[in-house]
Amino acid sequence: MHPQTLIKTKQAEKNINGISTQVVCSEFSNYIFVVLTQYGKIGTLVSVTPDSRTGDICTPMYTTKVLLGKDEALTHVCAKHLATFISQESGNRPVLVGLALKDSSIDSINSMKELIRSCQVW
Amino acid sequence: MSNAENGECAVGSAEGSISVHNFSEKLMEQVIHFHVMKLDGGFFLWVGTAPVLSNLAVSMCSRFDSTPLSSLVMGDPSDPTPNTLAQRLTKRTKKQVFVSYNLPGSHSQLSLLVEERIKKELELHPEKF
């Protein structure tokens, strides 16, 4: 018997700027869970939540919150930059991001964004 | 370049790939789904009947105590089930464990059966965790 998989996941691996980078995206009804790692670990957990008040009048604002790990400004920037499009494309679902990066230069982050896009589960 | 972080728990094998493992079991007249994501030095485990992520607990070994440390990262703090489950799995595997437990927390008998089923899977497929 094949257990039907309830949680849709997609994963990819790519060498970005000389560093092996892995992405796993999982779809939950109330969250999109993204693990983006260069250490093989979940690392810092950040939630990116759209502000419900803005509704469909304009594009929503996003609140980032470090749930686990070092609360640095750059972590918020990376998480927001990487996860906003996921939320927008998934019907404004909040995104939970696990970030463990050795390299967070803008070029690398943009490549990672493409890697996440290749694992679209939403 | 060294990848060895200060791993107090189990030190993971040479930077392996993340792998995902799903299984399910009928317990107390309902099909319970299990979803495991194996990471370096730890794993993420989701348990539920519908694809919601309503809580998340983390647990890891402590240098100062034989009982693993655990913390609820997301969800209702009045339900201790995700925390206890994560803690017990860390105790067993010596790994960092993330648990999302999406079943009624009040149902203690069900949570025992769930735990038994996870233990069985840990014995059958230790390489998946």
gemmi code that builds the backbone of each chain (N, CA, C; Angstrom):
import gemmi

chains = {
    "A": [
        ("MET", (0.853, -1.200, 0.000), (0.000, 0.000, 0.000), (0.886, 1.246, 0.000)),
        ("HIS", (0.639, 2.105, -0.915), (1.374, 3.359, -0.957), (0.689, 4.374, -0.062)),
        ("PRO", (1.372, 4.852, 0.946), (0.710, 5.867, 1.756), (0.578, 7.146, 0.925)),
        ("GLN", (-0.615, 7.638, 0.841), (-0.783, 8.871, 0.065), (-0.062, 9.992, 0.803)),
        ("THR", (0.657, 10.772, 0.079), (1.400, 11.830, 0.754), (0.498, 13.043, 0.913)),
        ("LEU", (0.361, 13.433, 2.150), (-0.544, 14.523, 2.488), (0.155, 15.859, 2.300)),
        ("ILE", (1.435, 15.874, 2.576), (2.208, 17.108, 2.493), (2.989, 17.093, 1.174)),
        ("LYS", (2.663, 18.028, 0.316), (3.355, 18.125, -0.972), (4.721, 18.783, -0.756)),
        ("THR", (5.772, 18.116, -1.194), (7.110, 18.706, -1.044), (7.890, 18.616, -2.353)),
        ("LYS", (8.776, 19.565, -2.525), (9.700, 19.542, -3.656), (11.049, 19.982, -3.138)),
        ("GLN", (12.101, 19.385, -3.656), (13.420, 19.812, -3.203), (14.404, 19.932, -4.352)),
        ("ALA", (15.428, 20.730, -4.144), (16.442, 20.948, -5.169), (17.764, 21.256, -4.507)),
        ("GLU", (18.814, 21.025, -5.251), (20.151, 21.309, -4.747), (20.937, 21.978, -5.859)),
        ("LYS", (21.706, 23.016, -5.515), (22.478, 23.717, -6.524), (23.729, 24.324, -5.900)),
        ("ASN", (24.768, 24.374, -6.697), (25.974, 25.031, -6.239), (25.850, 26.529, -6.525)),
        ("ILE", (25.763, 27.309, -5.461), (25.625, 28.760, -5.638), (26.881, 29.434, -5.117)),
        ("ASN", (27.589, 30.097, -6.005), (28.835, 30.786, -5.648), (29.809, 29.838, -4.924)),
        ("GLY", (29.861, 28.599, -5.424), (30.798, 27.622, -4.863), (30.312, 26.889, -3.622)),
        ("ILE", (29.073, 27.177, -3.196), (28.559, 26.535, -1.980), (27.326, 25.699, -2.318)),
        ("SER", (27.345, 24.451, -1.860), (26.195, 23.577, -2.087), (24.986, 24.102, -1.300)),
        ("THR", (23.904, 24.370, -2.022), (22.723, 24.978, -1.418), (21.516, 24.067, -1.640)),
        ("GLN", (20.796, 23.784, -0.572), (19.625, 22.914, -0.688), (18.350, 23.671, -0.333)),
        ("VAL", (17.301, 23.309, -1.057), (15.985, 23.885, -0.778), (14.963, 22.767, -0.668)),
        ("VAL", (14.114, 22.838, 0.354), (12.968, 21.940, 0.440), (11.753, 22.810, 0.713)),
        ("CYS", (10.737, 22.714, -0.150), (9.498, 23.457, 0.060), (8.384, 22.475, 0.387)),
        ("SER", (7.610, 22.751, 1.420), (6.483, 21.899, 1.804), (5.232, 22.745, 1.872)),
        ("GLU", (4.147, 22.168, 1.390), (2.894, 22.914, 1.399), (1.962, 22.454, 2.502)),
        ("PHE", (1.575, 23.396, 3.353), (0.542, 23.151, 4.350), (-0.620, 24.077, 4.008)),
        ("SER", (-1.816, 23.767, 4.499), (-2.965, 24.595, 4.126), (-2.846, 26.007, 4.686)),
        ("ASN", (-2.163, 26.150, 5.818), (-2.058, 27.466, 6.445), (-0.652, 28.050, 6.391)),
        ("TYR", (0.290, 27.333, 5.797), (1.682, 27.781, 5.741), (2.396, 27.179, 4.536)),
        ("ILE", (3.374, 27.898, 4.047), (4.343, 27.290, 3.140), (5.634, 27.225, 3.948)),
        ("PHE", (6.211, 26.055, 4.015), (7.418, 25.861, 4.812), (8.608, 25.689, 3.865)),
        ("VAL", (9.602, 26.561, 4.004), (10.769, 26.524, 3.118), (12.032, 26.342, 3.955)),
        ("VAL", (12.796, 25.335, 3.624), (14.107, 25.183, 4.258), (15.141, 25.535, 3.201)),
        ("LEU", (15.946, 26.547, 3.483), (16.992, 26.986, 2.559), (18.309, 26.898, 3.320)),
        ("THR", (19.151, 25.957, 2.925), (20.304, 25.703, 3.777), (21.602, 25.425, 3.025)),
        ("GLN", (22.670, 25.923, 3.611), (24.019, 25.617, 3.122), (24.784, 24.841, 4.192)),
        ("TYR", (24.077, 24.454, 5.239), (24.657, 23.669, 6.331), (23.942, 22.328, 6.508)),
        ("GLY", (22.881, 22.116, 5.761), (22.100, 20.892, 5.918), (21.161, 20.935, 7.113)),
        ("LYS", (21.089, 22.101, 7.750), (20.265, 22.248, 8.945), (19.174, 23.291, 8.725)),
        ("ILE", (18.203, 23.319, 9.633), (17.134, 24.307, 9.508), (17.642, 25.700, 9.861)),
        ("GLY", (18.512, 25.767, 10.831), (19.112, 27.061, 11.184), (18.139, 28.013, 11.849)),
        ("THR", (18.103, 29.225, 11.355), (17.237, 30.251, 11.936), (15.837, 30.130, 11.344)),
        ("LEU", (14.841, 30.101, 12.225), (13.462, 29.995, 11.738), (12.814, 31.371, 11.732)),
        ("VAL", (12.312, 31.751, 10.584), (11.699, 33.074, 10.453), (10.300, 32.911, 9.872)),
        ("SER", (9.332, 33.601, 10.450), (8.002, 33.595, 9.844), (7.803, 34.908, 9.088)),
        ("VAL", (7.254, 34.797, 7.902), (6.941, 35.969, 7.084), (5.425, 35.960, 6.878)),
        ("THR", (4.765, 36.922, 7.521), (3.307, 36.922, 7.533), (2.747, 38.165, 6.859)),
        ("PRO", (1.819, 37.986, 5.912), (1.226, 39.179, 5.301), (0.261, 39.845, 6.265)),
        ("ASP", (0.240, 41.144, 6.227), (-0.657, 41.924, 7.066), (-2.050, 41.847, 6.454)),
        ("SER", (-2.988, 41.301, 7.214), (-4.319, 41.062, 6.654), (-5.116, 42.348, 6.452)),
        ("ARG", (-4.755, 43.403, 7.165), (-5.556, 44.628, 7.126), (-5.572, 45.305, 5.763)),
        ("THR", (-4.455, 45.190, 5.050), (-4.395, 45.899, 3.770), (-5.327, 45.290, 2.721)),
        ("GLY", (-5.626, 43.998, 2.892), (-6.576, 43.341, 2.005), (-6.194, 43.422, 0.551)),
        ("ASP", (-7.168, 43.588, -0.338), (-6.833, 43.574, -1.761), (-6.763, 44.984, -2.355)),
        ("ILE", (-6.794, 45.986, -1.504), (-6.708, 47.360, -2.003), (-5.314, 47.619, -2.556)),
        ("CYS", (-4.323, 47.217, -1.809), (-2.951, 47.316, -2.298), (-2.194, 46.062, -1.882)),
        ("THR", (-0.968, 45.919, -2.350), (-0.202, 44.735, -1.959), (0.071, 44.797, -0.463)),
        ("PRO", (-0.049, 43.651, 0.201), (0.077, 43.684, 1.663), (1.496, 43.979, 2.153)),
        ("MET", (1.554, 44.386, 3.411), (2.837, 44.573, 4.088), (3.181, 43.225, 4.719)),
        ("TYR", (4.444, 42.993, 4.992), (4.849, 41.722, 5.577), (5.558, 41.931, 6.897)),
        ("THR", (5.211, 41.077, 7.825), (5.868, 41.117, 9.128), (6.799, 39.924, 9.223)),
        ("THR", (8.063, 40.173, 9.523), (8.988, 39.062, 9.715), (9.293, 38.937, 11.194)),
        ("LYS", (9.388, 37.687, 11.630), (9.649, 37.440, 13.032), (10.621, 36.270, 13.146)),
        ("VAL", (11.697, 36.464, 13.869), (12.629, 35.358, 14.085), (12.080, 34.516, 15.232)),
        ("LEU", (11.688, 33.280, 14.918), (11.095, 32.414, 15.932), (12.163, 31.649, 16.690)),
        ("LEU", (13.265, 31.374, 16.002), (14.337, 30.604, 16.617), (15.659, 31.024, 15.993)),
        ("GLY", (16.614, 31.385, 16.812), (17.935, 31.756, 16.303), (18.249, 33.214, 16.531)),
        ("LYS", (19.347, 33.634, 15.944), (19.845, 34.987, 16.159), (18.983, 36.005, 15.410)),
        ("ASP", (18.496, 36.977, 16.147), (17.594, 37.977, 15.573), (18.400, 39.141, 15.002)),
        ("GLU", (18.873, 38.967, 13.773), (19.677, 40.004, 13.123), (18.885, 40.681, 12.027)),
        ("ALA", (19.223, 41.942, 11.763), (18.508, 42.687, 10.730), (18.615, 41.985, 9.377)),
        ("LEU", (19.816, 41.479, 9.057), (20.022, 40.842, 7.755), (19.143, 39.604, 7.562)),
        ("THR", (18.880, 38.900, 8.653), (18.020, 37.720, 8.583), (16.620, 38.126, 8.122)),
        ("HIS", (16.124, 39.227, 8.689), (14.801, 39.727, 8.307), (14.782, 40.123, 6.829)),
        ("VAL", (15.847, 40.801, 6.408), (15.926, 41.252, 5.015), (15.917, 40.056, 4.071)),
        ("CYS", (16.772, 39.075, 4.364), (16.853, 37.886, 3.507), (15.517, 37.157, 3.467)),
        ("ALA", (14.935, 36.927, 4.643), (13.684, 36.172, 4.710), (12.583, 36.882, 3.925)),
        ("LYS", (12.496, 38.180, 4.102), (11.447, 38.930, 3.415), (11.670, 38.911, 1.908)),
        ("HIS", (12.916, 39.098, 1.518), (13.243, 39.101, 0.100), (12.960, 37.744, -0.549)),
        ("LEU", (13.222, 36.667, 0.201), (13.062, 35.325, -0.358), (11.634, 34.815, -0.313)),
        ("ALA", (10.848, 35.300, 0.649), (9.549, 34.669, 0.887), (8.341, 35.476, 0.431)),
        ("THR", (8.517, 36.753, 0.166), (7.367, 37.582, -0.202), (6.635, 37.038, -1.435)),
        ("PHE", (7.403, 36.660, -2.454), (6.750, 36.192, -3.678), (5.982, 34.882, -3.450)),
        ("ILE", (6.483, 34.059, -2.518), (5.813, 32.784, -2.223), (4.440, 33.081, -1.627)),
        ("SER", (4.419, 33.999, -0.671), (3.163, 34.371, -0.035), (2.179, 34.931, -1.064)),
        ("GLN", (2.710, 35.814, -1.921), (1.836, 36.429, -2.936), (1.247, 35.391, -3.878)),
        ("GLU", (2.071, 34.418, -4.263), (1.612, 33.422, -5.226), (0.770, 32.322, -4.599)),
        ("SER", (0.799, 32.233, -3.267), (0.072, 31.140, -2.620), (-1.191, 31.630, -1.927)),
        ("GLY", (-1.761, 32.705, -2.426), (-2.988, 33.242, -1.841), (-2.751, 33.855, -0.478)),
        ("ASN", (-1.664, 34.611, -0.364), (-1.312, 35.317, 0.877), (-1.133, 34.419, 2.095)),
        ("ARG", (-0.613, 33.232, 1.863), (-0.345, 32.368, 3.009), (0.935, 32.834, 3.697)),
        ("PRO", (1.006, 32.711, 5.012), (2.273, 33.019, 5.681), (3.332, 31.991, 5.288)),
        ("VAL", (4.575, 32.401, 5.368), (5.671, 31.513, 4.984), (6.592, 31.323, 6.183)),
        ("LEU", (6.942, 30.074, 6.428), (7.896, 29.771, 7.492), (9.205, 29.398, 6.804)),
        ("VAL", (10.261, 30.152, 7.112), (11.535, 29.933, 6.423), (12.606, 29.480, 7.411)),
        ("GLY", (13.286, 28.430, 7.063), (14.456, 27.992, 7.818), (15.684, 28.404, 7.032)),
        ("LEU", (16.497, 29.282, 7.607), (17.649, 29.830, 6.885), (18.954, 29.427, 7.560)),
        ("ALA", (19.840, 28.792, 6.819), (21.174, 28.495, 7.345), (22.170, 28.774, 6.231)),
        ("LEU", (22.578, 30.035, 6.130), (23.380, 30.466, 4.988), (24.822, 30.816, 5.355)),
        ("LYS", (25.724, 30.416, 4.478), (27.121, 30.818, 4.631), (27.350, 32.110, 3.857)),
        ("ASP", (26.552, 32.281, 2.817), (26.730, 33.413, 1.915), (25.388, 34.101, 1.728)),
        ("SER", (25.256, 35.350, 2.166), (23.995, 36.048, 1.945), (24.205, 37.308, 1.118)),
        ("SER", (25.095, 37.219, 0.139), (25.273, 38.342, -0.779), (24.046, 38.424, -1.683)),
        ("ILE", (23.785, 39.598, -2.215), (22.555, 39.804, -2.979), (22.474, 38.891, -4.208)),
        ("ASP", (23.621, 38.682, -4.885), (23.612, 37.803, -6.059), (23.233, 36.375, -5.671)),
        ("SER", (23.810, 35.918, -4.574), (23.502, 34.564, -4.117), (22.036, 34.457, -3.717)),
        ("ILE", (21.543, 35.462, -2.998), (20.149, 35.441, -2.563), (19.214, 35.369, -3.784)),
        ("ASN", (19.574, 36.122, -4.824), (18.739, 36.077, -6.028), (18.770, 34.703, -6.699)),
        ("SER", (19.936, 34.055, -6.696), (20.015, 32.689, -7.237), (19.181, 31.732, -6.389)),
        ("MET", (19.207, 31.949, -5.074), (18.431, 31.094, -4.163), (16.942, 31.254, -4.407)),
        ("LYS", (16.561, 32.478, -4.723), (15.156, 32.759, -5.015), (14.706, 31.935, -6.234)),
        ("GLU", (15.568, 31.867, -7.234), (15.254, 31.060, -8.418), (15.169, 29.584, -8.062)),
        ("LEU", (16.057, 29.166, -7.163), (16.061, 27.768, -6.722), (14.752, 27.443, -5.995)),
        ("ILE", (14.291, 28.390, -5.162), (13.020, 28.201, -4.460), (11.888, 28.119, -5.487)),
        ("ARG", (11.963, 28.978, -6.478), (10.926, 28.985, -7.509), (10.840, 27.640, -8.249)),
        ("SER", (11.998, 26.990, -8.378), (12.000, 25.688, -9.052), (11.362, 24.597, -8.181)),
        ("CYS", (11.107, 24.919, -6.922), (10.473, 23.954, -6.004), (9.071, 24.411, -5.643)),
        ("GLN", (8.369, 24.939, -6.605), (7.054, 25.514, -6.333), (6.033, 24.433, -5.944)),
        ("VAL", (5.532, 24.496, -4.737), (4.515, 23.536, -4.276), (3.161, 24.222, -4.069)),
        ("TRP", (3.148, 25.535, -4.205), (1.929, 26.293, -3.908), (1.100, 26.506, -5.162)),
    ],
    "B": [
        ("MET", (38.146, 24.721, 4.973), (36.796, 25.073, 5.451), (36.252, 23.938, 6.316)),
        ("SER", (35.808, 24.273, 7.474), (35.283, 23.248, 8.370), (33.772, 23.374, 8.482)),
        ("ASN", (33.109, 22.233, 8.349), (31.658, 22.251, 8.479), (31.217, 21.853, 9.878)),
        ("ALA", (32.179, 21.386, 10.663), (31.812, 20.877, 11.981), (31.488, 22.036, 12.918)),
        ("GLU", (30.222, 22.220, 13.147), (29.795, 23.215, 14.124), (29.975, 22.564, 15.490)),
        ("ASN", (29.794, 23.334, 16.549), (29.926, 22.709, 17.854), (28.713, 21.838, 18.139)),
        ("GLY", (28.756, 20.635, 17.592), (27.611, 19.724, 17.703), (27.602, 19.010, 19.029)),
        ("GLU", (26.805, 19.517, 19.967), (26.720, 18.866, 21.270), (25.959, 17.559, 21.136)),
        ("CYS", (25.015, 17.546, 20.210), (24.242, 16.331, 19.987), (25.022, 15.450, 19.014)),
        ("ALA", (24.310, 14.663, 18.260), (24.970, 13.813, 17.284), (25.558, 14.684, 16.190)),
        ("VAL", (26.763, 14.394, 15.802), (27.357, 15.125, 14.695), (26.933, 14.412, 13.415)),
        ("GLY", (26.354, 15.150, 12.517), (25.828, 14.544, 11.296), (26.931, 14.016, 10.406)),
        ("SER", (26.548, 13.126, 9.514), (27.510, 12.570, 8.576), (27.910, 13.669, 7.592)),
        ("ALA", (28.878, 13.374, 6.755), (29.389, 14.364, 5.811), (28.275, 15.010, 5.003)),
        ("GLU", (27.920, 16.193, 5.420), (26.926, 17.052, 4.787), (26.040, 16.361, 3.722)),
        ("GLY", (25.189, 15.472, 4.185), (24.350, 14.715, 3.262), (23.204, 15.545, 2.745)),
        ("SER", (22.467, 14.954, 1.826), (21.310, 15.653, 1.300), (20.135, 15.489, 2.242)),
        ("ILE", (19.287, 16.481, 2.220), (18.055, 16.407, 2.996), (17.164, 15.369, 2.312)),
        ("SER", (16.532, 14.523, 3.106), (15.608, 13.570, 2.488), (14.269, 13.617, 3.190)),
        ("VAL", (13.227, 13.314, 2.428), (11.861, 13.381, 2.948), (11.265, 11.985, 2.949)),
        ("HIS", (10.569, 11.645, 4.018), (9.995, 10.314, 4.168), (8.569, 10.446, 4.712)),
        ("ASN", (7.633, 9.790, 4.041), (6.235, 9.837, 4.485), (5.753, 8.442, 4.836)),
        ("PHE", (4.932, 8.349, 5.856), (4.242, 7.094, 6.141), (2.942, 7.424, 6.847)),
        ("SER", (2.033, 6.440, 6.881), (0.769, 6.693, 7.576), (0.294, 5.427, 8.249)),
        ("GLU", (-0.594, 5.603, 9.200), (-1.075, 4.473, 9.981), (-2.479, 4.771, 10.490)),
        ("LYS", (-3.327, 3.727, 10.476), (-4.670, 3.908, 11.020), (-4.608, 3.664, 12.522)),
        ("LEU", (-4.877, 4.703, 13.282), (-4.852, 4.603, 14.738), (-6.169, 5.139, 15.264)),
        ("MET", (-6.837, 4.361, 16.082), (-8.126, 4.750, 16.653), (-9.070, 5.279, 15.568)),
        ("GLU", (-9.289, 4.461, 14.571), (-10.277, 4.739, 13.518), (-9.969, 5.942, 12.639)),
        ("GLN", (-8.743, 6.444, 12.674), (-8.424, 7.520, 11.740), (-7.018, 7.345, 11.172)),
        ("VAL", (-6.874, 7.771, 9.936), (-5.565, 7.633, 9.297), (-4.684, 8.811, 9.718)),
        ("ILE", (-3.595, 8.489, 10.377), (-2.661, 9.517, 10.828), (-1.466, 9.531, 9.858)),
        ("HIS", (-1.137, 10.711, 9.399), (-0.016, 10.847, 8.467), (1.228, 11.344, 9.195)),
        ("PHE", (2.359, 10.822, 8.754), (3.652, 11.209, 9.330), (4.553, 11.683, 8.199)),
        ("HIS", (5.255, 12.769, 8.440), (6.110, 13.348, 7.416), (7.448, 13.691, 8.079)),
        ("VAL", (8.501, 13.084, 7.586), (9.815, 13.274, 8.200), (10.774, 13.926, 7.210)),
        ("MET", (11.473, 14.958, 7.660), (12.505, 15.568, 6.837), (13.825, 15.381, 7.568)),
        ("LYS", (14.696, 14.583, 6.954), (15.981, 14.302, 7.595), (16.976, 15.414, 7.278)),
        ("LEU", (17.580, 15.962, 8.329), (18.547, 17.052, 8.158), (19.890, 16.613, 8.722)),
        ("ASP", (20.865, 17.472, 8.607), (22.176, 17.191, 9.160), (22.107, 17.323, 10.680)),
        ("GLY", (22.225, 16.217, 11.377), (22.219, 16.248, 12.841), (20.851, 16.369, 13.471)),
        ("GLY", (19.815, 16.192, 12.680), (18.477, 16.285, 13.249), (17.407, 15.968, 12.233)),
        ("PHE", (16.151, 16.087, 12.650), (15.053, 15.892, 11.704), (13.834, 16.700, 12.109)),
        ("PHE", (12.946, 16.880, 11.120), (11.680, 17.576, 11.320), (10.590, 16.528, 11.150)),
        ("LEU", (9.686, 16.455, 12.107), (8.604, 15.475, 12.030), (7.267, 16.170, 12.149)),
        ("TRP", (6.396, 15.883, 11.194), (5.053, 16.440, 11.232), (4.070, 15.285, 11.385)),
        ("VAL", (3.091, 15.437, 12.264), (2.074, 14.409, 12.474), (0.704, 15.049, 12.360)),
        ("GLY", (-0.195, 14.438, 11.613), (-1.536, 15.001, 11.530), (-2.463, 14.228, 10.619)),
        ("THR", (-3.710, 14.694, 10.547), (-4.694, 14.068, 9.665), (-5.044, 14.984, 8.491)),
        ("ALA", (-4.790, 16.269, 8.638), (-5.016, 17.242, 7.568), (-3.757, 18.103, 7.474)),
        ("PRO", (-3.441, 18.611, 6.273), (-2.159, 19.300, 6.090), (-2.049, 20.696, 6.714)),
        ("VAL", (-2.256, 20.780, 8.015), (-2.069, 22.067, 8.699), (-0.809, 22.033, 9.551)),
        ("LEU", (-0.231, 23.195, 9.731), (0.957, 23.329, 10.568), (0.536, 24.234, 11.723)),
        ("SER", (0.058, 23.629, 12.807), (-0.501, 24.479, 13.854), (0.445, 24.735, 15.014)),
        ("ASN", (1.510, 23.977, 15.110), (2.492, 24.248, 16.166), (3.849, 23.712, 15.755)),
        ("LEU", (4.874, 24.118, 16.475), (6.216, 23.619, 16.193), (7.051, 23.686, 17.468)),
        ("ALA", (7.605, 22.548, 17.836), (8.464, 22.490, 19.015), (9.849, 22.026, 18.585)),
        ("VAL", (10.861, 22.488, 19.287), (12.241, 22.064, 19.008), (12.830, 21.482, 20.276)),
        ("SER", (13.625, 20.456, 20.112), (14.286, 19.892, 21.270), (15.716, 19.502, 20.915)),
        ("MET", (16.612, 19.653, 21.870), (17.977, 19.181, 21.658), (18.643, 18.793, 22.966)),
        ("CYS", (19.751, 18.082, 22.845), (20.468, 17.608, 24.021), (21.041, 18.773, 24.804)),
        ("SER", (21.172, 18.572, 26.068), (21.787, 19.576, 26.919), (23.058, 19.000, 27.526)),
        ("ARG", (24.051, 19.841, 27.678), (25.308, 19.424, 28.275), (25.158, 19.300, 29.793)),
        ("PHE", (24.165, 19.995, 30.318), (24.047, 20.103, 31.765), (22.955, 19.231, 32.370)),
        ("ASP", (22.178, 18.607, 31.521), (21.042, 17.838, 32.029), (20.811, 16.638, 31.126)),
        ("SER", (20.427, 15.524, 31.727), (20.175, 14.335, 30.907), (18.840, 14.464, 30.165)),
        ("THR", (17.962, 15.327, 30.700), (16.699, 15.582, 29.997), (16.950, 16.603, 28.891)),
        ("PRO", (16.549, 16.294, 27.653), (16.772, 17.265, 26.579), (15.990, 18.557, 26.799)),
        ("LEU", (16.519, 19.622, 26.267), (15.842, 20.923, 26.345), (14.800, 20.973, 25.255)),
        ("SER", (13.689, 21.639, 25.511), (12.740, 21.805, 24.421), (12.022, 23.128, 24.546)),
        ("SER", (11.560, 23.609, 23.421), (10.902, 24.896, 23.393), (9.844, 24.909, 22.311)),
        ("LEU", (8.740, 25.575, 22.600), (7.688, 25.705, 21.609), (7.948, 26.972, 20.798)),
        ("VAL", (8.104, 26.798, 19.514), (8.462, 27.905, 18.642), (7.214, 28.572, 18.079)),
        ("MET", (6.170, 27.768, 17.936), (4.950, 28.251, 17.294), (3.768, 27.471, 17.858)),
        ("GLY", (2.647, 28.128, 18.039), (1.430, 27.436, 18.429), (0.995, 27.677, 19.866)),
        ("ASP", (0.031, 26.883, 20.283), (-0.616, 27.055, 21.579), (0.247, 26.489, 22.712)),
        ("PRO", (0.752, 27.357, 23.609), (1.623, 26.874, 24.671), (0.907, 26.040, 25.732)),
        ("SER", (-0.425, 26.050, 25.722), (-1.130, 25.277, 26.737), (-1.153, 23.779, 26.413)),
        ("ASP", (-0.794, 23.428, 25.186), (-0.738, 22.014, 24.828), (0.720, 21.534, 24.850)),
        ("PRO", (1.061, 20.711, 25.828), (2.458, 20.292, 25.963), (2.878, 19.174, 25.013)),
        ("THR", (1.933, 18.588, 24.280), (2.241, 17.396, 23.469), (3.408, 17.575, 22.492)),
        ("PRO", (3.447, 18.660, 21.673), (4.578, 18.758, 20.748), (5.918, 18.819, 21.470)),
        ("ASN", (5.963, 19.547, 22.582), (7.184, 19.637, 23.373), (7.636, 18.288, 23.923)),
        ("THR", (6.703, 17.580, 24.545), (7.075, 16.292, 25.140), (7.509, 15.294, 24.077)),
        ("LEU", (6.796, 15.295, 22.958), (7.152, 14.359, 21.895), (8.553, 14.658, 21.363)),
        ("ALA", (8.830, 15.940, 21.136), (10.148, 16.331, 20.635), (11.237, 15.919, 21.622)),
        ("GLN", (10.958, 16.170, 22.889), (11.907, 15.849, 23.940), (12.206, 14.345, 23.995)),
        ("ARG", (11.160, 13.556, 23.888), (11.350, 12.100, 23.946), (12.105, 11.585, 22.739)),
        ("LEU", (11.849, 12.203, 21.595), (12.548, 11.752, 20.392), (14.025, 12.148, 20.437)),
        ("THR", (14.311, 13.302, 21.047), (15.707, 13.708, 21.216), (16.411, 12.753, 22.167)),
        ("LYS", (15.722, 12.424, 23.230), (16.271, 11.504, 24.222), (16.665, 10.194, 23.529)),
        ("ARG", (15.819, 9.755, 22.628), (16.028, 8.480, 21.961), (17.114, 8.552, 20.879)),
        ("THR", (17.098, 9.636, 20.110), (17.980, 9.696, 18.936), (19.229, 10.546, 19.166)),
        ("LYS", (19.242, 11.318, 20.227), (20.335, 12.265, 20.532), (20.460, 13.352, 19.464)),
        ("LYS", (19.405, 13.579, 18.729), (19.460, 14.569, 17.653), (18.593, 15.781, 17.976)),
        ("GLN", (18.812, 16.834, 17.223), (17.916, 17.985, 17.310), (16.628, 17.597, 16.593)),
        ("VAL", (15.497, 17.753, 17.265), (14.232, 17.309, 16.686), (13.226, 18.464, 16.653)),
        ("PHE", (12.631, 18.652, 15.493), (11.522, 19.598, 15.337), (10.248, 18.774, 15.226)),
        ("VAL", (9.235, 19.119, 15.999), (7.980, 18.368, 15.941), (6.806, 19.312, 15.731)),
        ("SER", (5.948, 18.950, 14.788), (4.672, 19.623, 14.652), (3.599, 18.560, 14.831)),
        ("TYR", (2.837, 18.673, 15.916), (1.846, 17.662, 16.285), (0.457, 18.249, 16.088)),
        ("ASN", (-0.233, 17.766, 15.066), (-1.501, 18.373, 14.683), (-2.697, 17.457, 14.918)),
        ("LEU", (-2.779, 16.928, 16.154), (-3.901, 16.101, 16.564), (-4.388, 16.667, 17.886)),
        ("PRO", (-5.650, 16.378, 18.253), (-6.121, 16.943, 19.530), (-5.221, 16.541, 20.689)),
        ("GLY", (-4.676, 17.535, 21.373), (-3.703, 17.296, 22.433), (-4.293, 16.625, 23.658)),
        ("SER", (-5.614, 16.769, 23.807), (-6.266, 16.219, 24.983), (-6.320, 14.688, 24.932)),
        ("HIS", (-6.157, 14.150, 23.729), (-6.283, 12.714, 23.536), (-4.971, 12.001, 23.863)),
        ("SER", (-4.768, 11.719, 25.148), (-3.469, 11.194, 25.550), (-3.220, 9.782, 25.036)),
        ("GLN", (-4.305, 9.009, 24.916), (-4.109, 7.630, 24.446), (-3.632, 7.623, 22.990)),
        ("LEU", (-4.210, 8.524, 22.214), (-3.811, 8.623, 20.813), (-2.342, 9.040, 20.697)),
        ("SER", (-1.941, 9.998, 21.534), (-0.552, 10.454, 21.443), (0.428, 9.347, 21.813)),
        ("LEU", (-0.002, 8.439, 22.699), (0.854, 7.298, 23.042), (1.010, 6.370, 21.851)),
        ("LEU", (-0.117, 6.128, 21.163), (-0.084, 5.267, 19.977), (0.769, 5.888, 18.878)),
        ("VAL", (0.645, 7.201, 18.744), (1.431, 7.937, 17.744), (2.922, 7.769, 18.049)),
        ("GLU", (3.255, 7.931, 19.319), (4.652, 7.804, 19.713), (5.179, 6.393, 19.455)),
        ("GLU", (4.335, 5.403, 19.750), (4.729, 4.016, 19.496), (5.002, 3.796, 18.013)),
        ("ARG", (4.135, 4.393, 17.194), (4.279, 4.212, 15.744), (5.578, 4.868, 15.239)),
        ("ILE", (5.924, 6.004, 15.806), (7.167, 6.680, 15.410), (8.367, 5.836, 15.830)),
        ("LYS", (8.291, 5.282, 17.037), (9.382, 4.433, 17.524), (9.573, 3.231, 16.617)),
        ("LYS", (8.444, 2.683, 16.169), (8.507, 1.530, 15.263), (9.217, 1.918, 13.960)),
        ("GLU", (8.865, 3.090, 13.453), (9.479, 3.548, 12.203), (10.975, 3.834, 12.410)),
        ("LEU", (11.308, 4.342, 13.600), (12.715, 4.608, 13.919), (13.528, 3.312, 13.919)),
        ("GLU", (12.859, 2.221, 14.345), (13.550, 0.935, 14.354), (13.636, 0.348, 12.956)),
        ("LEU", (12.537, 0.490, 12.211), (12.493, -0.074, 10.857), (13.384, 0.689, 9.873)),
        ("HIS", (13.330, 2.003, 9.949), (14.080, 2.833, 8.996), (14.893, 3.909, 9.700)),
        ("PRO", (15.892, 3.509, 10.467), (16.663, 4.533, 11.190), (17.369, 5.523, 10.252)),
        ("GLU", (17.615, 5.090, 9.028), (18.326, 5.957, 8.076), (17.455, 7.095, 7.566)),
        ("LYS", (16.147, 7.013, 7.832), (15.240, 8.065, 7.355), (15.142, 9.229, 8.335)),
        ("PHE", (15.731, 9.060, 9.517), (15.600, 10.091, 10.556), (16.932, 10.793, 10.829)),
    ],
}
model = gemmi.Model(1)
for chain_id, residues in chains.items():
    chain = gemmi.Chain(chain_id)
    for i, (resn, *xyz) in enumerate(residues, 1):
        res = gemmi.Residue()
        res.name, res.seqid = resn, gemmi.SeqId(i, " ")
        for name, pos in zip(("N", "CA", "C"), xyz):
            atom = gemmi.Atom()
            atom.name, atom.element = name, gemmi.Element(name[0])
            atom.pos, atom.b_iso = gemmi.Position(*pos), 0.0
            res.add_atom(atom)
        chain.add_residue(res)
    model.add_chain(chain)
structure = gemmi.Structure()
structure.add_model(model)
structure.setup_entities()
